[in-house]
Amino acid sequence: VWKMEASYQWFRNQLLRRLTLSALRRADKVFLLSQYAQKILARYVTDSKVTILPMSPPSPQVLSAADKVPVAGLPPVPMFVTAGTLYPYKGVQDAIHAVSRLKREGVEVALYVCGDPLDDRYARDLRVMAEALIPGSVVFLSHLAQREVLALMKRGVATLVCSRIENMSRVPVEAMAVGSVVIS
Protein backbone atom coordinates (compact mmCIF):
# COMPACT_ATOMS: atom_id res chain seq x y z
CA VAL A 1 0.00 0.00 0.00
CA TRP A 2 2.82 2.40 0.92
CA LYS A 3 4.60 1.68 -2.36
CA MET A 4 1.41 2.35 -4.33
CA GLU A 5 0.83 5.55 -2.38
CA ALA A 6 4.42 6.70 -2.95
CA SER A 7 4.25 6.02 -6.70
CA TYR A 8 0.86 7.74 -6.92
CA GLN A 9 2.27 10.82 -5.18
CA TRP A 10 5.32 10.81 -7.46
CA PHE A 11 3.12 10.57 -10.56
CA ARG A 12 0.76 13.25 -9.25
CA ASN A 13 3.64 15.61 -8.47
CA GLN A 14 5.18 15.08 -11.90
CA LEU A 15 1.85 15.76 -13.60
CA LEU A 16 1.27 18.92 -11.53
CA ARG A 17 4.79 20.11 -12.32
CA ARG A 18 4.27 19.62 -16.06
CA LEU A 19 0.88 21.32 -16.02
CA THR A 20 2.24 24.26 -14.02
CA LEU A 21 5.27 24.75 -16.23
CA SER A 22 3.13 24.48 -19.36
CA ALA A 23 0.75 27.11 -17.99
CA LEU A 24 3.67 29.40 -17.09
CA ARG A 25 5.11 29.18 -20.60
CA ARG A 26 1.74 29.92 -22.25
CA ALA A 27 0.59 32.67 -19.88
CA ASP A 28 0.53 36.28 -20.98
CA LYS A 29 0.97 37.41 -17.37
CA VAL A 30 2.22 35.57 -14.28
CA PHE A 31 1.54 36.87 -10.76
CA LEU A 32 3.98 35.82 -8.05
CA LEU A 33 4.21 36.63 -4.36
CA SER A 34 7.96 37.24 -4.17
CA GLN A 35 11.13 37.95 -6.07
CA TYR A 36 12.42 34.66 -4.73
CA ALA A 37 9.64 32.83 -6.58
CA GLN A 38 10.56 34.78 -9.69
CA LYS A 39 14.20 33.69 -9.30
CA ILE A 40 13.19 30.03 -8.91
CA LEU A 41 10.98 30.18 -12.02
CA ALA A 42 13.36 32.31 -14.13
CA ARG A 43 14.11 29.56 -16.63
CA TYR A 44 10.40 28.95 -17.24
CA VAL A 45 8.98 32.46 -17.41
CA THR A 46 10.49 35.71 -18.65
CA ASP A 47 10.71 38.72 -16.36
CA SER A 48 8.52 40.74 -18.72
CA LYS A 49 5.59 38.38 -17.98
CA VAL A 50 5.95 38.60 -14.19
CA THR A 51 4.19 40.95 -11.81
CA ILE A 52 5.06 40.68 -8.13
CA LEU A 53 2.07 40.93 -5.81
CA PRO A 54 3.50 40.70 -2.31
CA MET A 55 1.27 39.48 0.48
CA SER A 56 -0.42 42.53 1.92
CA PRO A 57 -1.84 43.03 5.38
CA PRO A 58 -5.58 43.27 5.96
CA SER A 59 -7.21 46.54 4.95
CA PRO A 60 -7.51 49.35 7.51
CA GLN A 61 -11.28 48.73 7.56
CA VAL A 62 -10.80 45.07 8.54
CA LEU A 63 -8.21 45.99 11.18
CA SER A 64 -10.57 48.62 12.59
CA ALA A 65 -13.42 46.09 12.66
CA ALA A 66 -11.16 43.63 14.52
CA ASP A 67 -10.51 46.26 17.19
CA LYS A 68 -14.27 46.51 17.81
CA VAL A 69 -14.98 42.78 18.11
CA PRO A 70 -16.03 41.96 21.66
CA VAL A 71 -14.23 38.81 22.72
CA ALA A 72 -16.02 37.41 25.75
CA GLY A 73 -15.08 34.31 27.66
CA LEU A 74 -11.34 34.47 27.11
CA PRO A 75 -9.33 32.33 29.48
CA PRO A 76 -7.83 33.94 32.58
CA VAL A 77 -4.45 32.61 31.44
CA PRO A 78 -2.24 33.64 28.51
CA MET A 79 -3.46 32.18 25.23
CA PHE A 80 -1.87 31.23 21.95
CA VAL A 81 -3.79 31.30 18.68
CA THR A 82 -3.40 29.21 15.57
CA ALA A 83 -5.50 29.85 12.47
CA GLY A 84 -6.24 28.02 9.26
CA THR A 85 -8.36 25.27 7.80
CA LEU A 86 -7.82 22.04 9.72
CA TYR A 87 -5.77 19.90 7.34
CA PRO A 88 -2.94 17.58 8.44
CA TYR A 89 -0.21 19.64 6.74
CA LYS A 90 -1.18 22.63 8.92
CA GLY A 91 0.54 20.94 11.87
CA VAL A 92 -1.99 21.93 14.53
CA GLN A 93 -0.92 18.88 16.52
CA ASP A 94 2.49 20.55 16.93
CA ALA A 95 0.80 23.55 18.57
CA ILE A 96 -1.10 21.20 20.89
CA HIS A 97 2.13 19.40 21.83
CA ALA A 98 3.89 22.74 22.47
CA VAL A 99 1.12 23.94 24.79
CA SER A 100 1.13 20.52 26.46
CA ARG A 101 4.84 20.88 27.16
CA LEU A 102 4.36 24.33 28.65
CA LYS A 103 1.62 22.95 30.91
CA ARG A 104 3.87 20.06 32.02
CA GLU A 105 6.47 22.67 32.98
CA GLY A 106 3.90 24.47 35.13
CA VAL A 107 3.02 27.32 32.77
CA GLU A 108 -0.72 27.90 32.63
CA VAL A 109 -1.72 28.68 29.04
CA ALA A 110 -4.53 28.02 26.60
CA LEU A 111 -4.63 27.39 22.86
CA TYR A 112 -7.33 28.71 20.54
CA VAL A 113 -7.55 26.81 17.26
CA CYS A 114 -9.40 28.90 14.68
CA GLY A 115 -10.27 26.98 11.55
CA ASP A 116 -12.95 25.07 9.75
CA PRO A 117 -12.68 21.27 10.14
CA LEU A 118 -12.68 20.33 6.45
CA ASP A 119 -10.82 17.08 7.16
CA ASP A 120 -13.23 15.54 9.68
CA ARG A 121 -10.94 12.70 10.72
CA TYR A 122 -8.00 15.04 11.37
CA ALA A 123 -10.21 17.48 13.31
CA ARG A 124 -11.57 14.63 15.44
CA ASP A 125 -8.04 13.32 16.07
CA LEU A 126 -6.94 16.81 17.16
CA ARG A 127 -9.81 17.06 19.64
CA VAL A 128 -9.04 13.63 21.08
CA MET A 129 -5.33 14.45 21.36
CA ALA A 130 -6.00 17.81 23.02
CA GLU A 131 -8.39 16.31 25.54
CA ALA A 132 -5.94 13.49 26.35
CA LEU A 133 -2.89 15.75 26.73
CA ILE A 134 -4.30 18.98 28.16
CA PRO A 135 -7.99 18.66 29.02
CA GLY A 136 -9.86 21.95 28.90
CA SER A 137 -6.89 23.95 27.59
CA VAL A 138 -7.64 23.87 23.86
CA VAL A 139 -10.63 25.70 22.39
CA PHE A 140 -11.66 24.83 18.82
CA LEU A 141 -13.49 27.60 16.97
CA SER A 142 -14.81 27.32 13.43
CA HIS A 143 -16.72 29.53 11.04
CA LEU A 144 -15.15 32.74 12.36
CA ALA A 145 -15.05 35.93 10.35
CA GLN A 146 -11.60 37.32 9.58
CA ARG A 147 -12.12 40.21 12.01
CA GLU A 148 -12.90 37.72 14.81
CA VAL A 149 -9.71 35.72 14.18
CA LEU A 150 -7.71 38.95 14.07
CA ALA A 151 -9.27 40.04 17.38
CA LEU A 152 -8.16 36.77 19.00
CA MET A 153 -4.65 37.09 17.54
CA LYS A 154 -4.41 40.62 18.92
CA ARG A 155 -5.37 39.45 22.42
CA GLY A 156 -3.12 36.38 22.42
CA VAL A 157 0.46 35.97 23.58
CA ALA A 158 1.47 34.81 20.10
CA THR A 159 0.13 33.35 16.88
CA LEU A 160 1.46 29.88 16.10
CA VAL A 161 2.04 28.99 12.44
CA CYS A 162 2.92 25.29 12.30
CA SER A 163 2.30 24.48 8.63
CA ARG A 164 4.70 21.90 7.28
CA ILE A 165 4.26 22.94 3.67
CA GLU A 166 1.89 25.19 1.81
CA ASN A 167 1.75 28.16 -0.48
CA MET A 168 2.32 31.55 1.06
CA SER A 169 0.07 31.77 4.09
CA ARG A 170 -1.54 35.08 4.95
CA VAL A 171 -1.74 34.18 8.66
CA PRO A 172 1.73 35.54 9.61
CA VAL A 173 1.07 38.83 7.77
CA GLU A 174 -2.33 39.18 9.44
CA ALA A 175 -0.89 38.40 12.87
CA MET A 176 1.88 40.96 12.44
CA ALA A 177 -0.67 43.54 11.27
CA VAL A 178 -2.48 43.31 14.63
CA GLY A 179 0.77 43.30 16.62
CA SER A 180 0.84 39.59 17.47
CA VAL A 181 4.14 37.80 17.91
CA VAL A 182 4.47 35.07 15.26
CA ILE A 183 6.02 31.73 16.15
CA SER A 184 6.58 29.64 13.06
N, C-alpha and C positions, 0 to 999 in steps of 0.2 A: 504494500500500500504506500509506504514511504517513497519507494522508488518511483511508483507511478505519479505520486504527488510532485516529487522533485522534477520529473521530466515534464509534467504538465506545466509547472511554474516556469521552467526554462523555456518551453515552447511559447507560452503566453508572453513572457518578457521579450523574447525575440520578435514576436509578432507586433507587440506594442512599440518596440523600438523602430521597426521598419515602417510602421504606419506613421509614427511621429516624425521620423526623418523625411519621409515622403511628403507629409503635410508641410513641413518646414520649407522644403525645397520649392514647393508649388505656391506657397502663400505669397500674397502681395505685401502683407504687413505681418510682422511677428511682434507680439507684446511679451516682454519679459519683466521679471521683478527685480533683476539686479544686473550689474555689469559683469559679475562673476558668471551668471548664467550665459550671458552673451559671449564671454570668453570660452566657456565650455563648448558652446554650439558654433563657434566661429567657422569651423570647416564645413558646416551644413547650411549656414544662412549668412548672407552678406550684411554688413553693418548698415547699409542703406535701407534694408527691410525692417530693421529693429527699432522699436520704440521702448524705452525703459519706463515702466510704470511702477515705481517703488511702492511698497506697502505703506499706506497712509493711515494715520490715526483716525479714530472716529471723528465725525463732524462736531463742531462746537455745540450744535443743537442737541446731539445725542449725549455729549458729555454733560451739558447743562441738565438734561432730563435725568441722567444718572444721579446727579447731585440731589435731586428732589425726590428720589425713590425712598419711601419709608421702608426700612428694613427692620421689622419687628422679630423678636424671638431669637436674636443672635445669641450664641453661647457666651457665658460669662468668662470664658477663657479665650486666649488668642486663637484665631482660626486661619487656616490656609485654604486657598481656593484653587480648584482646577476646573478648566472649562473645555468643552468640546464634545462632540458626538461620542457615545460610548462604543468604540471599536477596540479590538485587542491591541492594535498598533499604537493606540494613544497612551498606553502604559499607565493607566490609572492605578493598577495594582501596585506600581512602584510608589505612588503617592501614599497609598494605604500603608504599605510597609514602612515608609519613612515616618509617618505619623505614629505608627505602632512602636517604632524604635524610640521615638521621643517619649512616648508614654511609659515605656519600660524603664527609661532613664529618669522618670519622675517629673517630666515636663507635661503639664496639663494643656493640651491643645485639641482643636477640632479640625475636621476636614470637610469642606463643602464641595461636593462634586456636582458641577452644573453641566448637564448634557442630556440629550435625548437618548434613550436606550434602544438604538436601532438594531443592535445585535443582542437579542433577548438573552441568549445563553450567557454571553460575556457579562451583561448587566446583572444577571442573577448570580453568577459566580462572584462578582465584585461584592454584592450585598452579603453573600454568605461569608466571604473572606473577612470583610469589615466587621461583621458581627462576631466572628470567631476570634479575631485578633484584638479588636478594640471596641467592644460593645458600647453603643450609644455615642460614639465619637465621630462617626461619619454620617453626614446628611446628604442624601441624594435628591437633587432637584432637577426636574425636567420641564421642558416647555417654558423656559424663561425668555423674556424679551432681552435684547442686547443691553438696554439701560439697566435692567435688574442684575444681570451678570456683572456689569461694570460697577454697579453700586456695591456688590459683594466684594469684588476685587479691591475696591477703594478702602473698604473697612477691614480687610484681612491683613495679616502679617506679611504674606507674600502670595504670589500666584505661582503655582507649580505647573510646569510644562514638561511632561514626561514622554512625549511622543518619541517613538523609536525611529520612525521614518514617515515623512509625509511632505507634501508640497509646502510652500511657505505658509505658515500658520499666522493668522492675524492676532491670536491670543496674546503673544508677548507685546506687540505694538499697542494693543488695547490696554493691557495691564500698565504699561509704562505711561500711557496717556492719562491714566487716573492716579498716577503716583505710586503704584504697587511695585514692590520689589519682585523681580522675576527670578525664579530658580528653575533652571532648565538642565 
